[in-house]
Amino acid sequence: MKRTMQDRISDFMAGKGFYIVLLLCVTALGVSGYYLFSGISEPGQSVSGPATVVVTAAPTPVPTAAATPPATATPRPTPTAAPIPEAPAQVLTTPTPEPTTATASVFTWPVKGEVLRAWSVETLVYDQTMGDWRTHDGVDIASAAGTQVMAPAGGTVSDLYTDDLMGTTVVILHADGVMSTCSNLASVPTVEIGDTVRTGDVIGSVGTSAIAESAESAHLHLSMTKDGVSVDPLGYLPEQ
């Protein structure tokens, strides 16, 4: 009976053939490993397998100090003296003269004569001209018509007018807020508003212009105020 090729191979492998094949495989592996390691060590040979990349950090550059430019002195401007402003031209002004008022301590009677009717602002007195009882804000000094009337005290003529009842009137402002009013004068006084008068200066003459006192004999009506309040003229006039 003839044996097949397969049976022969099986018998070979069961015998010494197995070891022979094993030896051949080990030899082949050794040769392959030799050439593999030789290829790695020789220069110019390509190496299969994963490549290992080694990264080397670049050296950090050391900053160099910037070159400092040499210091140069900055020229300072030469100070100049500021111009001294000229003093403004002094303007001389002439002060406006104020109304002159003489010392109120020196009073005189504007005319010499008898007191026909006294000052009375709190008690009613009989008025012959009006025929009734009323107050009287001044004193009536008897004096013939045409007699010169003098300023009771120094001061400034502050007003001059003709009153419907008291006739021609001259008002003089004295010191200390005292004001004197001379009424029943002749129609033309000898002073004007703004005139400065001294004690005893002539300001006009006795007349008959006061209709409200026409029943009396010729006289001068003198009234006075202190700070706008009626006062008795006899309290300022000296004794006759």
C-alpha positions in Angstrom: 0.0 0.0 0.0 1.4 3.3 -1.1 1.7 6.2 1.5 0.6 9.6 0.6 2.7 12.7 0.8 0.8 14.0 3.8 1.4 10.8 5.7 5.1 11.2 5.0 5.2 14.8 6.2 3.3 13.8 9.4 5.8 11.0 10.1 8.7 13.5 9.5 7.3 16.1 11.9 6.7 13.4 14.5 10.3 12.5 14.4 13.4 14.6 14.1 11.8 16.9 11.5 10.1 19.0 14.2 13.4 20.0 15.8 14.9 20.8 12.4 12.1 23.2 11.6 12.3 24.8 15.0 16.1 25.3 14.5 15.5 26.9 11.2 12.9 29.3 12.6 15.3 30.4 15.5 18.1 30.9 13.0 15.9 33.0 10.8 14.8 35.2 13.7 18.4 35.7 14.8 19.5 36.8 11.3 16.5 39.2 11.1 17.4 40.7 14.4 21.0 41.1 13.5 20.2 43.1 10.3 17.6 45.1 12.2 20.0 46.3 14.9 22.8 46.8 12.4 20.6 49.1 10.3 19.9 51.3 13.2 23.5 51.8 14.2 24.8 52.5 10.7 24.5 56.2 9.5 22.4 57.0 6.5 20.0 54.0 7.1 16.3 54.7 7.5 14.8 53.5 10.7 11.3 52.1 10.8 9.1 52.6 13.8 8.0 55.6 15.8 10.5 58.5 15.8 11.4 60.1 19.1 11.5 63.9 18.8 13.6 65.7 21.4 12.6 69.4 21.9 15.3 71.6 23.3 14.2 75.0 24.7 15.7 77.9 23.1 17.9 80.0 25.4 16.0 83.0 26.8 17.6 86.1 25.4 19.0 88.3 28.2 17.6 91.9 27.7 20.3 94.4 27.2 19.9 97.8 28.9 18.9 100.5 26.4 21.6 102.9 25.9 20.8 106.0 27.9 21.6 109.2 26.0 24.0 111.4 27.9 22.2 114.0 30.0 22.3 117.5 28.7 21.5 120.5 30.7 18.3 122.2 29.6 18.9 125.9 29.2 16.6 128.0 31.4 15.1 131.2 30.1 16.7 134.2 31.6 14.1 135.8 33.9 13.1 139.3 32.9 11.8 141.7 35.4 8.1 142.3 35.0 7.3 145.9 34.0 6.0 147.9 37.0 2.6 149.2 36.1 2.4 152.9 36.2 0.1 154.4 38.8 -3.1 155.7 37.3 -3.2 159.4 37.0 -4.8 160.9 40.0 -7.9 162.7 39.1 -8.5 165.6 41.4 -12.2 166.1 42.0 -13.7 169.0 43.7 -16.2 167.8 46.3 -19.7 169.1 46.0 -20.3 171.6 48.7 -23.0 170.6 51.1 -25.5 173.1 52.3 -23.9 175.2 55.0 -25.7 175.2 58.3 -24.4 177.4 61.1 -24.3 176.4 64.7 -27.9 176.4 65.9 -26.8 177.6 69.3 -26.8 181.3 68.1 -30.3 182.6 67.6 -31.7 186.0 67.4 -35.1 187.6 67.1 -36.0 188.1 63.4 -37.8 191.3 64.4 -38.2 193.2 67.7 -41.7 193.4 69.0 -44.5 192.1 71.2 -45.7 188.6 70.9 -49.3 189.0 69.7 -50.1 185.2 69.7 -48.0 182.5 71.3 -47.2 179.0 70.0 -50.0 176.5 70.9 -50.3 173.1 69.3 -51.9 171.3 72.3 -54.3 173.9 73.4 -56.9 175.6 71.1 -56.7 179.5 70.9 -59.2 181.9 69.4 -58.4 183.0 65.9 -59.8 186.5 65.2 -59.5 186.2 61.5 -61.2 182.8 61.2 -63.6 183.4 64.1 -62.9 180.0 65.6 -60.7 178.1 68.0 -57.7 176.4 66.6 -54.0 175.5 67.2 -51.2 177.9 66.4 -47.9 176.5 65.2 -45.8 179.6 65.7 -45.5 183.0 67.3 -46.8 186.3 65.9 -44.3 189.1 66.6 -45.7 192.6 66.2 -43.7 194.8 63.8 -44.6 197.5 61.3 -44.9 196.7 57.7 -41.6 197.2 55.8 -39.5 196.3 58.9 -36.4 194.3 57.8 -36.6 190.6 58.8 -33.4 188.9 59.9 -32.4 185.2 59.7 -33.1 183.7 63.2 -29.9 181.7 62.9 -27.3 180.8 60.3 -28.1 178.2 57.7 -29.2 177.6 54.1 -32.4 178.9 52.4 -34.1 175.6 51.6 -37.4 176.9 50.3 -39.2 180.1 49.2 -42.8 180.2 48.2 -46.2 182.0 48.5 -48.7 180.2 50.7 -52.4 180.8 50.0 -53.1 181.4 53.7 -49.7 182.5 55.2 -48.5 184.6 52.3 -44.8 185.0 51.2 -42.7 182.5 53.1 -38.9 181.9 53.5 -37.7 178.6 55.0 -34.1 178.3 56.5 -32.4 175.0 57.4 -30.2 175.3 60.5 -27.9 172.8 62.2 -29.1 169.9 64.4 -32.3 169.4 62.3 -33.8 172.8 63.2 -35.8 174.6 60.6 -37.4 178.1 60.8 -40.2 179.4 58.7 -40.8 183.2 58.3 -44.3 184.0 56.9 -46.4 187.1 56.2 -43.4 188.8 54.4 -43.5 191.4 51.7 -43.9 189.9 48.2 -40.2 190.2 47.2 -37.7 188.6 49.7 -34.1 189.5 49.5 -32.8 185.9 49.3 -33.1 182.9 47.0 -33.2 179.1 47.4 -29.7 177.8 48.1 -28.4 181.0 49.6 -26.3 180.7 52.8 -27.2 183.1 55.5 -25.7 184.0 58.8 -27.5 184.9 62.0 -29.0 188.4 61.6 -28.7 188.6 57.8 -31.7 190.3 56.2 -34.0 187.9 54.3 -36.9 190.2 53.5 -39.4 192.6 55.2 -42.7 192.5 57.1 -45.7 192.5 54.9 -49.5 191.8 54.9 -49.6 188.8 52.7 -51.0 186.3 55.2 -54.7 186.2 54.6 -55.3 183.8 57.4 -54.0 186.4 59.9 -55.2 189.6 58.3 -57.4 190.6 61.3 -54.3 191.1 63.4 -52.0 194.1 63.3 -48.8 194.0 61.2 -46.6 191.3 62.4 -44.2 188.5 61.4 -45.3 184.9 61.8 -42.4 182.7 62.9 -42.7 178.9 63.2 -40.0 176.3 63.9 -39.5 172.5 63.8 -37.0 170.1 65.2 -36.5 167.0 63.0 -39.9 167.7 61.5 -41.8 168.2 64.8 -43.2 171.6 65.6 -41.5 173.3 68.5 -41.9 176.6 70.4 -39.7 179.3 68.9 -39.4 181.1 72.2 -37.5 178.1 73.5 -34.7 179.0 71.0 -34.9 182.8 70.9 -33.0 184.8 73.6 -34.8 187.1 76.0 -35.6 190.6 74.6 
